[in-house]
Amino acid sequence: MLIVMKSMATQDQIDVVISQIEQNGFTAHVSKGDIHTVIGAVGGKTIDAREIELLDGVEKIVKITSSYKLASRTFHPENTVIKLKNCEIGGKEISMIAGPCSIESEEQMDATAAALAQYGIKILRGGAFKPRTSPYSFQGLGEEGLKIARRVADKYNMCLTSEVMEISQIPLMLDYVDIMQVGARNMQNFNLLRELGHINKPILLKRGLCSTIEEWLMSAEYIMSGGNMDVILCERGIRTFETATRNTLDISAIPVIKKLSHLPIIADPSHASGLRDKVAPLSRACIAAGADGLIIEVHNNPEKALCDGAQSLFPNQYGELSAQLKTIATAVGRIF
């Protein structure tokens, strides 16, 4: 439930309400606006809301009916904007994340980042640990890959995102990445999500292969219930009966999420399509549909990539797409 305090409520009155709900096993999440202070009560046992409503300074109680409380727009009506050292995700500006699927070498990362820097990319992506369907495929460089990506990101004043696959990798990755990425296969790895709820870094949460939007938001709730409210949702395509593309990009999920949740949502047209020539049209559609950004695979030499070269753009192709997205962003009232 949400407890809306009166505009003239004192801090003492707010503290009494917090104390009361915590005594009943709830966790209090306080949001102070220009006029009202709103206290979100999450978890806990059944309680008669009138006990809270009669406390001094309380204006009204609003029940949250959705199963995802913290991720709900009812709990947090305004859009969440996640601030990084060089950009924001969820604000008016479209946030672009780009880079290769896998970190292969310093030369590869440097060449790719140098090209992307010309187009204003502020967040570099690259996998150091790769969850592959085949155990014989390239599995990533591990910590050495993280060191390479961090050096390159710093050189070009970029933030870095990379995928975390298991709990044991979290302490290692904290020293290298700015955004922890949870892949589709781990969207319902609840033990991992709980641990990520305790760290102080944004989490990019990809939608599971066969997950509903509600299940996806519930996974975000696992992270947020641990105290980490900086979650970025990523629509990366779902598995359907269609075989013409790698996955089916659910563009309709973007406006649906925008209505249900305050969390920023980006899209991954590279993993959705699996085909280089489909990335640009899907990217254009996602920005038009209201996405807060895109994560796109770009490789300096995709024909020789160790992972997913067929869905990776050449740097000059990203440059052409960037110009197109700028036009679309302006048309929908965003900045690119």
C-alpha positions, 0 to 999 in steps of 0.5 A: 500500500501507499501512504500519502502524507498531508502536505503539512505533515511533520518529520515526526509524523512521518517517522511515526508512520514508518515505525508503525508499518515496520512494526507490522513487518513491512519495509518502508520506501519513502519518496518526498515530492514537492508537495506530498511525502509518499511512503510505500509499505511493501511485504509484511502481514495483513493489517487494517489500513484504518490503523495507519489512516488514523495516524496524524499527518496521513492524508490517504491510503492507496492500495497497490493491486499489482503483484509487483509493488516497487516496479509499479507506476502506482508506487512511483508515478514519475519515470525513474531516471538512472544517472551514470557518470556521463549520461542518464537512462530514462530521461528525455535523451535516448540512451545508446549502448553499443559494442561487440557481443564478446570481448575478444582482444584489446585491439578489437575493443579499442577499434570498435570503441574508437569508431563508436566514440565518433557517433557519441556512444557513452556506454560500451557493451562487451561480454566477458562471460558468455552463456552459450547454448553449445559448450564448445562455443567461445565462452569469453575471456573472463577477468582479463576481458573485463580488464581490457574493456575497462581500460578501453571504456576509460580511454574513450570516457565511456561507461561499461556494461557486461553480463553477470552469470552467477553470484560468485562473479558479482564481487569481481565485476563490481570493480570493472563495470558500471551496469550489471547485465542479467541475460535472458536465461537468468531472468528468473535466477532469483538467487542471483537477482536477490544478490544484485538487489544489495549492490549499488550499481544499475541492473540491466534486466533482459526479458526471458525467452518465454516470459510474460511482461508480468513475470519480467516485472516480478523479476525486477521486483526481486532486485528492487526488494533488496534495495537497489531501485536502479533497474533498466528493463530490456526487451530482447525478443521472445521465443514464438513459433516464427523461425524467420528471425532468431526471436520475435521482438515484442515492440508492443511491450514497450508502451505496455511497460511504460504504462505499468512501470516507472522503470526505463525500458530499452530494446535489443534489436540485435539479439531479437533478429539475429540478422544484421539487416534487420537491426536498423528497421527494428531499432527505428520502430523501437524508438518510435514506440517509446523506448528509452534507448537501445543496446546494439551489437557493433563490431569492428570486423563482424565477419571474423567475430568469435560470437554473433557476427551475423547480427553485429553492425559494422561501425559505418552502419551504426553511423547511418542508423544513428542519423536516422534515429536522431530524426525519429527521436525528434519526431517523438519529442526525445533528444538523441 
